[in-house]
């Protein structure tokens, strides 16, 4: 004869989840570059050749299509969570670009700008920041005025040689293939937020 357990009887505890080891950051950056990156509060990104591979794709209707990388997008979101402003200054403007920036929550942009310095300076003024608190990432001559003035200048490896010449750091990943994420990670490490955000992601 079997008896059902009394409802007040102690039930066996469910198996406990094993404790996870702490995640240890594995990224390494040049200490001199990390020092330059401290105090950065806003990052200017170019689009073509930085957040995309630089290729321009046209549909039959004449619309410009762009390819973005998900690693870059998540890095931009992490920067914003860390309190670092993200701004886009681009010589081009398109519906796909605006859709992507909206999806990433990027609130600061100047699109269709042939001359980028005044556009960047207007954004700095609106944010109450200076060049000494800015980083920039670009790949061609129109980006030089920003790269030469900001505290940290970064270029992807396929950037024009004159751009790489003035950059403080050249990424390992190519534009449109994680280059922007590399800059985001660098800034998160320099600002002391990287380890915390990594732990939160892996919890």
Buried (B, 14 or more C-beta within 10 A) or exposed (E): EEEEEEEEEEEEEEEEEEEEEEEEEEEEBEEEBBEBBEEBBBBBBBBBBBBBBBEEEEEEEEEBEBEBBEBBBBBBBBBBBBEBBBBBBBBBBBEBBEEBBEEBEBEBBBBEBEEBBEBBBBBBEEBEBBBEBBBBBBBBEBBBBBBEBBBBBBBBBBBBEEBBEBBBBBBEBBBBBBBBBBBBBBBBBBBEBBBEBBBEEEE
